[in-house]
Amino acid sequence: MSRVVKEMIIKEIEDRLEGNRDLLILDSSRLDAVTNNRFRLAMQEKGIHLLVVKNSLALRVLGDDSDQMRQLFEGPSTLAWGGEDIVALSKELTKQSRELDLLEIKGGTVEGQALDASAVEKLSKSPGRRELISMIAGQILSPGARLAGAMLGPGGVLAGCVASIAEKDDE
């Protein structure tokens, strides 16, 4: 392949990734055509992009030529990115790899750090962006809720006592 063609392919990969460096690396080469098509359509519906790449060109695009990254790019490689966040992406692809035995997750990159397959599995079990936001919001709001409950608790008891005294006076 000529240098000009390689540069064009690298530019195309960069344009498709749109600066996204949080991605997973799969081996989908063992899937038959029908299964691969269904898998790609399912991922497309969820906003997940897939791209089969030449390993050496993908390493140049990612700018990481470490041994750990080279190990991820051994054999046929498909880049997967998109979805809500990297956790949602890893959850969906881990689920798909369980359903499709021939689909293999090789690893990925998160914020420039290379992950192996077991790290991607752990990442898929962690809370996603929405879950983290709801947990943080709950922690922020819980002291106020506790304070309101503490203030209303004695007030409610006092109001109940006043109401019972008022009822006795009415009789």
C-alpha positions as CSV (number, residue, x, y, z in Angstrom):
1,M,0.0,0.0,0.0
2,S,1.5,3.4,-1.0
3,R,2.2,6.1,1.6
4,V,-0.5,8.4,0.1
5,V,-3.2,5.7,0.4
6,K,-2.1,5.0,4.0
7,E,-2.3,8.7,4.8
8,M,-5.8,8.8,3.3
9,I,-6.9,5.8,5.3
10,I,-5.5,7.3,8.5
11,K,-7.3,10.6,7.8
12,E,-10.5,8.7,7.3
13,I,-10.2,6.8,10.5
14,E,-9.4,10.0,12.4
15,D,-12.5,11.7,10.9
16,R,-14.7,8.8,11.8
17,L,-13.4,8.6,15.4
18,E,-14.0,12.4,15.7
19,G,-11.3,12.7,18.4
20,N,-12.8,9.9,20.5
21,R,-10.2,8.0,22.4
22,D,-12.5,5.9,24.5
23,L,-13.1,2.8,22.5
24,L,-13.1,-1.0,22.6
25,I,-11.3,-3.4,20.3
26,L,-13.2,-6.5,19.1
27,D,-12.6,-9.5,17.0
28,S,-15.7,-10.1,15.0
29,S,-14.0,-12.0,12.1
30,R,-15.4,-15.4,13.2
31,L,-19.0,-14.2,12.9
32,D,-20.9,-15.4,9.8
33,A,-22.3,-12.7,7.4
34,V,-25.9,-12.8,8.7
35,T,-24.9,-12.7,12.4
36,N,-22.4,-9.9,11.7
37,N,-25.0,-7.9,9.9
38,R,-27.5,-8.3,12.7
39,F,-24.8,-7.4,15.3
40,R,-23.9,-4.3,13.4
41,L,-27.5,-3.2,13.0
42,A,-28.2,-3.7,16.7
43,M,-25.2,-1.6,17.5
44,Q,-26.1,1.1,15.1
45,E,-29.6,1.4,16.7
46,K,-27.8,2.0,20.0
47,G,-25.5,4.7,18.6
48,I,-22.5,2.5,18.7
49,H,-20.1,2.7,15.7
50,L,-18.0,-0.2,14.4
51,L,-15.0,0.0,12.1
52,V,-12.8,-2.8,10.9
53,V,-9.2,-1.5,10.7
54,K,-5.7,-2.4,9.7
55,N,-3.9,-2.8,12.9
56,S,-0.8,-0.8,12.1
57,L,-2.9,2.1,10.8
58,A,-5.1,2.1,13.9
59,L,-2.0,2.2,16.2
60,R,-0.8,5.2,14.2
61,V,-4.2,7.0,14.6
62,L,-4.3,6.3,18.3
63,G,-0.8,7.5,18.7
64,D,0.1,4.7,21.2
65,D,2.7,2.2,20.1
66,S,3.2,0.6,23.5
67,D,3.5,-3.2,23.9
68,Q,0.2,-3.3,25.7
69,M,-1.6,-1.6,22.7
70,R,0.2,-3.8,20.2
71,Q,-1.1,-6.9,22.0
72,L,-4.7,-5.6,21.6
73,F,-4.2,-5.2,17.9
74,E,-3.0,-8.8,17.1
75,G,-5.2,-10.5,14.5
76,P,-8.4,-9.0,13.0
77,S,-9.6,-5.9,14.8
78,T,-12.8,-3.9,14.9
79,L,-12.9,-0.6,16.7
80,A,-16.2,0.2,18.6
81,W,-17.0,3.6,20.0
82,G,-20.1,5.7,20.8
83,G,-23.1,5.1,23.0
84,E,-23.8,7.1,26.1
85,D,-20.3,6.6,27.6
86,I,-17.5,4.0,27.7
87,V,-19.3,2.1,30.6
88,A,-22.5,1.8,28.6
89,L,-20.5,0.7,25.5
90,S,-18.6,-1.9,27.5
91,K,-21.9,-3.2,29.1
92,E,-23.6,-3.5,25.7
93,L,-20.6,-5.2,24.0
94,T,-20.0,-7.5,26.9
95,K,-23.7,-8.5,26.7
96,Q,-23.4,-9.1,23.0
97,S,-20.2,-11.2,23.4
98,R,-22.0,-13.4,25.8
99,E,-24.9,-13.9,23.3
100,L,-22.5,-14.3,20.3
101,D,-19.9,-16.8,21.4
102,L,-17.7,-16.1,18.4
103,L,-17.5,-12.3,19.2
104,E,-14.4,-11.6,21.2
105,I,-13.6,-8.4,23.2
106,K,-9.8,-8.0,23.0
107,G,-9.6,-4.8,25.1
108,G,-9.9,-1.1,24.8
109,T,-8.7,2.3,25.6
110,V,-10.1,4.7,28.2
111,E,-8.6,8.2,28.4
112,G,-5.4,7.0,26.8
113,Q,-5.0,4.0,29.1
114,A,-5.0,0.5,27.5
115,L,-7.4,-2.1,29.0
116,D,-7.3,-5.8,28.5
117,A,-10.4,-8.0,28.2
118,S,-10.7,-8.6,31.9
119,A,-10.5,-4.8,32.6
120,V,-13.3,-4.3,30.1
121,E,-15.4,-6.9,31.9
122,K,-14.8,-5.1,35.2
123,L,-15.7,-1.8,33.5
124,S,-19.0,-3.2,32.3
125,K,-20.0,-4.0,35.9
126,S,-19.3,-0.5,37.2
127,P,-22.1,2.2,37.3
128,G,-22.6,4.3,34.2
129,R,-22.8,8.0,33.8
130,R,-26.5,8.3,34.7
131,E,-26.2,6.0,37.7
132,L,-23.2,8.0,39.0
133,I,-25.1,11.3,38.5
134,S,-28.1,10.0,40.4
135,M,-25.9,8.6,43.2
136,I,-24.2,12.0,43.5
137,A,-27.5,13.9,43.5
138,G,-28.9,11.6,46.1
139,Q,-25.9,12.2,48.3
140,I,-26.1,15.9,47.9
141,L,-29.8,16.0,48.7
142,S,-29.8,13.5,51.6
143,P,-28.5,15.8,54.3
144,G,-31.3,18.3,53.5
145,A,-33.9,15.5,53.5
146,R,-32.6,14.3,56.9
147,L,-32.7,17.8,58.3
148,A,-36.3,18.4,57.1
149,G,-37.3,15.1,58.6
150,A,-35.7,15.9,61.9
151,M,-37.4,19.3,62.0
152,L,-40.8,17.9,61.0
153,G,-40.6,15.0,63.4
154,P,-40.8,16.9,66.7
155,G,-43.1,19.5,65.1
156,G,-45.5,16.8,64.1
157,V,-45.5,15.3,67.6
158,L,-46.2,18.8,69.1
159,A,-49.0,19.4,66.6
160,G,-50.5,16.1,67.5
161,C,-50.4,17.0,71.2
162,V,-52.0,20.4,70.6
163,A,-54.7,18.8,68.5
164,S,-55.5,16.2,71.2
165,I,-55.7,19.0,73.9
166,A,-57.9,21.1,71.6
167,E,-60.2,18.1,71.1
168,K,-60.5,17.5,74.9
169,D,-61.3,21.2,75.4
170,D,-64.1,21.0,72.8
171,E,-65.7,18.1,74.5
